[in-house]
Amino acid sequence: MDPTLIGMLGIVVLFLLLATGISIGMAMLIVGFVGYCFLMGVSPGLALLSLVPYSAGSSYMLTVIPLFILMGQFAYISGISGDIYKAVYSWIGNLPGGLSMATILGCAGFGAVSGSSLATSATMGTVAIPEMKRYGYDPKLATGCVAAGGTLGILIPPSLGFLIYGILTEQSIGKLFMAGILPGIMLAGLFMLTIFLQCKIKPSMGPPGDSVPLKDRILSLGGIWGMLVLFLLVMGGIYLGVFTPTEAGGVGAFGAFVIALLKGKLSYKGIMEALLETGKTTAMLFLIIIGAEVLSKFLGATMLPMKLADHVAGLAFNKYIILTIIIFTYLILGCVMDCIAIMILTTPIIFPVVRAMGFDPIWYGVIMVVVLEVGLITPPVGLNVFVIRGVSGDIALGTVFAGIMPFLAACIAAVVLLVVFPEIALFIPGLMK
């Protein structure tokens, strides 16, 4: 049988396994191992299965993953999210839709120290939704802004999405982090513009909150010192070349630990919970990475990615039409799968195509992360939406989905702007040493 056909059948079997509910990591591991054995023989397949888990698990580059996850856990314990929200709320909460705008900025701030969209959504939802309910905000706006704002956690660095993409494609994680700064600010601005327009058209959606005296506003800025210290320490160190992204993860985790300690929020129970959650998340991601590595070896043996890249490069279509098809495919996948799983599953196949078309890999990484953000808030899966439904109490799932629709338009606008003006993503990385 033709190896390329075997590769295509393997992908079909992979999606069938995923449809049964098996974890993405195990599905990729099974398909990759069985397919490699079919092509190369049982002995080479067993050798692959014995080497890949060790090489992936002992990789120095992958140590950056648990370090940044641990930083996010300690940041959560320290109460940084509540402090950021209170500070922003005191400055713009009295504007129409101001509480929702404050939520977006709070999500951006917490995303800068957590790196996780789901953690950002859950944390900010717990803080912001009750406050917006108290001021009579429309439930669609109250939940929609938190679900959308939570997606900033995967874009604003340090980001787990950029970490995974950089490891899979062997691109500079430091440059990817820097590439996410301006797009993250731009998307936060688009979300705030979306809120403003909704409240302009229908003022009852977001009544203004109480006005806070100037003295209290200034004092509230003292609450954001933890976020600023962590962000400047980690991103500043990477930008200036003081330390590598892996070292930055260690510095960030220790810094978040010290901040939680100084704020009196650290306890033995809290430390144990942070370590346990870090271990669970890391184990899940490592299984996915090991499975992806085995699957990648199988697909490499079939030559499917290389033939696909050559075929696409030889098409008469404009490369931006092909890029649009890729983006649309990701939007469809995002409706039914987790964004990190999509990235790990598709990158070995799609990335050679992107390189063959001559696109900048750093720029494409930003595009991919933004598009995968959309998957976090699209029906029927929309993991962020389910998180918000869980923390919002009595608000129906349909209401949350209805609330995120205007923000989906903002995400699509961000993708268009990044395609038309790639320098939005590439300007800061171009300044790095």
MOHU-V733655 format. One record per residue. N is the residue number from 1. SS is DSSP state (h for helix, s for strand, l for the rest). Layout:
# MOHU-V733655
n=<N & N>
ss=<SS & SS>
This chain:
# MOHU-V733655
n=<1 & 2 & 3 & 4 & 5 & 6 & 7 & 8 & 9 & 10 & 11 & 12 & 13 & 14 & 15 & 16 & 17 & 18 & 19 & 20 & 21 & 22 & 23 & 24 & 25 & 26 & 27 & 28 & 29 & 30 & 31 & 32 & 33 & 34 & 35 & 36 & 37 & 38 & 39 & 40 & 41 & 42 & 43 & 44 & 45 & 46 & 47 & 48 & 49 & 50 & 51 & 52 & 53 & 54 & 55 & 56 & 57 & 58 & 59 & 60 & 61 & 62 & 63 & 64 & 65 & 66 & 67 & 68 & 69 & 70 & 71 & 72 & 73 & 74 & 75 & 76 & 77 & 78 & 79 & 80 & 81 & 82 & 83 & 84 & 85 & 86 & 87 & 88 & 89 & 90 & 91 & 92 & 93 & 94 & 95 & 96 & 97 & 98 & 99 & 100 & 101 & 102 & 103 & 104 & 105 & 106 & 107 & 108 & 109 & 110 & 111 & 112 & 113 & 114 & 115 & 116 & 117 & 118 & 119 & 120 & 121 & 122 & 123 & 124 & 125 & 126 & 127 & 128 & 129 & 130 & 131 & 132 & 133 & 134 & 135 & 136 & 137 & 138 & 139 & 140 & 141 & 142 & 143 & 144 & 145 & 146 & 147 & 148 & 149 & 150 & 151 & 152 & 153 & 154 & 155 & 156 & 157 & 158 & 159 & 160 & 161 & 162 & 163 & 164 & 165 & 166 & 167 & 168 & 169 & 170 & 171 & 172 & 173 & 174 & 175 & 176 & 177 & 178 & 179 & 180 & 181 & 182 & 183 & 184 & 185 & 186 & 187 & 188 & 189 & 190 & 191 & 192 & 193 & 194 & 195 & 196 & 197 & 198 & 199 & 200 & 201 & 202 & 203 & 204 & 205 & 206 & 207 & 208 & 209 & 210 & 211 & 212 & 213 & 214 & 215 & 216 & 217 & 218 & 219 & 220 & 221 & 222 & 223 & 224 & 225 & 226 & 227 & 228 & 229 & 230 & 231 & 232 & 233 & 234 & 235 & 236 & 237 & 238 & 239 & 240 & 241 & 242 & 243 & 244 & 245 & 246 & 247 & 248 & 249 & 250 & 251 & 252 & 253 & 254 & 255 & 256 & 257 & 258 & 259 & 260 & 261 & 262 & 263 & 264 & 265 & 266 & 267 & 268 & 269 & 270 & 271 & 272 & 273 & 274 & 275 & 276 & 277 & 278 & 279 & 280 & 281 & 282 & 283 & 284 & 285 & 286 & 287 & 288 & 289 & 290 & 291 & 292 & 293 & 294 & 295 & 296 & 297 & 298 & 299 & 300 & 301 & 302 & 303 & 304 & 305 & 306 & 307 & 308 & 309 & 310 & 311 & 312 & 313 & 314 & 315 & 316 & 317 & 318 & 319 & 320 & 321 & 322 & 323 & 324 & 325 & 326 & 327 & 328 & 329 & 330 & 331 & 332 & 333 & 334 & 335 & 336 & 337 & 338 & 339 & 340 & 341 & 342 & 343 & 344 & 345 & 346 & 347 & 348 & 349 & 350 & 351 & 352 & 353 & 354 & 355 & 356 & 357 & 358 & 359 & 360 & 361 & 362 & 363 & 364 & 365 & 366 & 367 & 368 & 369 & 370 & 371 & 372 & 373 & 374 & 375 & 376 & 377 & 378 & 379 & 380 & 381 & 382 & 383 & 384 & 385 & 386 & 387 & 388 & 389 & 390 & 391 & 392 & 393 & 394 & 395 & 396 & 397 & 398 & 399 & 400 & 401 & 402 & 403 & 404 & 405 & 406 & 407 & 408 & 409 & 410 & 411 & 412 & 413 & 414 & 415 & 416 & 417 & 418 & 419 & 420 & 421 & 422 & 423 & 424 & 425 & 426 & 427 & 428 & 429 & 430 & 431 & 432 & 433>
ss=<l & l & h & h & h & h & h & h & h & h & h & h & h & h & h & h & h & h & h & l & l & l & l & h & h & h & h & h & h & h & h & h & h & h & h & h & h & h & h & h & l & h & h & h & h & h & h & h & h & h & h & h & h & h & h & h & h & l & l & l & l & l & h & h & h & h & h & h & h & h & h & h & h & h & h & h & h & l & l & h & h & h & h & h & h & h & h & h & h & h & h & h & l & l & l & l & l & h & h & h & h & h & h & h & h & h & h & h & h & h & h & h & h & h & l & l & h & h & h & h & h & h & h & h & h & h & h & h & h & h & h & h & h & h & l & l & l & l & h & h & h & h & h & h & h & h & h & h & h & h & h & h & h & h & l & l & l & l & l & h & h & h & h & h & h & h & h & h & h & l & l & l & h & h & h & h & h & h & h & h & h & h & h & h & h & h & h & h & h & h & h & h & h & h & h & h & h & h & h & h & h & l & h & h & h & l & l & l & l & l & l & l & l & h & h & h & h & h & h & h & h & h & h & h & h & h & h & h & h & h & h & h & h & h & h & h & h & h & h & l & l & l & l & l & h & h & h & h & h & h & h & h & h & h & h & h & h & h & h & h & h & h & l & l & l & l & l & h & h & h & h & h & h & h & h & h & h & h & h & h & h & h & h & h & h & h & h & h & h & h & h & h & h & h & h & h & h & h & h & h & h & h & l & h & h & h & h & h & h & h & h & h & h & l & l & l & l & l & h & h & h & h & h & h & h & h & h & h & h & h & h & h & h & h & l & l & l & l & h & h & h & h & h & h & h & h & h & h & h & h & h & h & h & h & h & h & l & l & l & l & h & h & h & h & h & h & h & h & h & h & h & h & h & h & h & l & l & l & l & l & l & l & h & h & h & h & h & h & h & h & h & h & l & l & l & l & h & h & h & h & h & h & h & h & h & h & h & h & h & h & h & h & h & h & h & h & h & h & h & h & l & l & h & h & h & h & h & h & h & h & h & l & l>
